[in-house]
Amino acid sequence: MTHASHMHDGELVLSTDGLPGWLDPVVRAVETVRPRQLSRFLPPADGTGRPSAVLILFGEGERGPELLLMERSGSLRSHAGQPAFPGGALDPEDGDPQGDAPLRAALREAEEETGLDPRGVQLFGVLPKLYIPVSGFVVTPVLGWWREPSPVGVVDPAETARVFTVPVADLTDPAHRVTTVHPSGHRGPAFLVESALVWGFTAGIIDRLLHFAGWERPWDRDKQVPLDWRA
């Protein structure tokens, strides 16, 4: 295959061919993890909720494995100013929501938000669908390997404040791990990285991936920071 996002009869398919060895634990975690192990917020049984997808993109940076994140613009309606994975709602053009539409949406949104060239991305896994109650999104987390890195950056300042990568070594460093307490009282894992506080849905997925990949290091869960933390 020349390009990473493997096509089969016009449909995007997942492939673990040729991934770097360090991704093996992530591939295993994706294959075995159950929805309840990822979140207590699962899609409504009645099928409501807005289908969406995010791209969890692993690359190889100067300091080893890294993840691509973006900081949402402070003026947006939902999740304003929050670091997040690239992603968004499925469009009709993405095709069948039960088929490869989440894969297409994850790549399309990542291209729209960060300028990422999707041809350099190999999609290798999909996590169980999760739910974000505050916005009503039913999210399919799509995992990719940045086989051929391309330049990324802010495409539309109205949507994105900045685009950045975070070394996995920083995410696993206990010094960068904290707990946030939402005004609702809900506590969740968070990361202080790249002068940003990564919390909420995105931090929850990163936390579970680190855990099930066996990369997690013991950290102080009593260390709390407010949601309005600023570097």
N, C-alpha and C positions, 0 to 999 in steps of 0.2 A: 504494500500500500504506500502510495506516495504521501498522502496527507493523513494527518493524525486523526481527525474526526472521521473514523472509518465509515464509508458509505456502502450500503448494500441495497441494490435496486432503488436508489434514491432515498433510502431511509438511513438515518444516522444510527450506528450501532456502537455498543461499548466494546472496548478491546483492552486486554491487559498485556498484549504482546509487547515485549521490549521495554517494559517499564524499568526504571532503576531499582536495584535491590532494596534500597531503603524504603521504598513504597510498599514492599510486601506486607508489613504489618497492617498498613492502612487498607490494602486490598482484602486481607483476611477479615478485618473488622467490618468492612462494608458488607461482606458476604454473610456475616453471622449476626450482626446487631439486630435487635428487635426494636420496634417503635417505642415501646415503653422504657427501654433502656436509654433512649435519647431525650425524651421529654415527657412531661405529664400532660402537655397540650397536644392532643391528637386531633386530626380532622373530624368535623362533626359527622355523626353516623348518617345523617339525612342527606349528605352529599352537598350541603351548602358550603360557601366559602369560595373565594376567588382563586382559581388555580394560578400558581406562579412557580418560579424556579430561581435558584441561586447557583452560581458557579464557584465551587471550592477548588481553586487552582493552585496546585503545587508546582513550584519551580525550583531551579537550582541556582542559588545566588552566590555572592562572594563569600558569605558565611554559611554555606551549606543550604539544606532544604528551606524553602520559604513559602509563604502564602500571600496571595494577592488580595488586598483589601482596598476599599474606597471609603471616604468620609462623605456622607450625604450633605447636601447643602443645607444651611441653617434655615432657609426659607421654605423648605418643602412641607407639605401637609402632614405626612406621616414619617415617623422615625427621623425627624430633622436633626442634622448635625451628628448623626450616629455613625460610627465606623461600621461597615457591613461588607458582606460579600457582594460582588456585582450580581444583579438580578432584577427581576420584576415580573409583572403579570404576563401570562401567556396571551398571545395575539392569535386571532383566527388564522393568520398566515403561517403560524407555527405548526398547524395541522392538528391531528387527533390528540387530545389531552391524554388519552389512554395509551397512545403510541409513543412516537419519538418527540412530540411537541415540547416536553420539558427540557430535553436536550437542546433542541433548537432555540428555545427561549433563553436558556442560560447563556448560550454562546452569543445570541443576538444582543441581549441586554449588556453583556460584558463588552461587546464591541461598541455599542452605543455609549456606554458610560465611561469606558477607559481607553477606547481606541485599540483594544486588543485585536490582533489578527487571529480569527478563529481557526485558520488553516494550520496554525502552529500548535494547536491544542489537541491532545488525544484524550477523549473521554473514556474513563475506565470503570466508573461505578456510579450507582445511585443509592442514596439512603432512603429509608422509609419517609413517606410524606409526613410533614409536621404542620402545626397550626400556630398562627400568631393571632391570639384573640383580639389584641388592640386594633389590628387593621383588617382582620377577617381573611387573611391570606392563608391558603393551603399551599405549603411550600415543598417542592421537590428539590432536595440538595443534590446537585450533580457534581461529581468529582472528576477533575481533569489533571493531566500531566502536561506542563508547558514544554513540550518537546523542542519547539523552535521559538525561543523568546522573541517578542516584538516590542517596539517601544510602546509604553502606555503613559497616559496622563489625563488630565481633565479635558473632556470633550465639550461639555456644556456646564459652565459655572452655575447655572440656575439649578442644575441637578446634583452636581458633584463639587465638593470643596477641594478634595485632593485624592490622588491615587497613590498607594504606597505598598511596598512589600514588607512582610515581617518574618524574620528568621524564626524557624520552628524552635531553635535553641533559646530565643528570647521568650517564646510562649511557654516553654517548659521550665524556664528559670523561676524558682520559687520566689525570688525577689520581685518578680513582675506580676505575681498572682495575688488577687485580692477578692473580697466579696463585696458586692454592691447590695444595698437595701433600697428597694423601690418604695415610694411613698405608700403603696398598697401594703407594704410589709413583706412582700415577696423578696427572698434573698436569692442571689444568683452569682455564679462565678464571673470574674472579670479579669482583664489583663491590662496592665499599664505598659504600653509599648509604642514606640515611635511617637512620643508625646501625645498619645491618644488614650482614652479609656474605652476599651472594647468591652461591651457588656450586652445584656439582653440575649436575643435569639442567636446572634452571631457567636458571642462568647460561649453560649451553651453548647453549640455544635462543636466549636474548637475544643472545649473542655472534654466532651465525650469522645471525640476522635483521639485526642491525646491519651485518654484513659484506655480506650479499647485497643489502641495501637501499641500499648505498653510503653508509651513515651512519658507518661506523667511522672513527675517527681513529687515527693511529699512537700506540701506547702501549708502555710498558716491560714486556715479558713476563718480565723477570728479577726484577721486584718481587714477592716472595712473602710470603704471610701464612699463618699456621697456621689450621686449620679451627676452632679454639676462640677465634678472634679475637673480642674484644668492644670495642665503642666506649667 
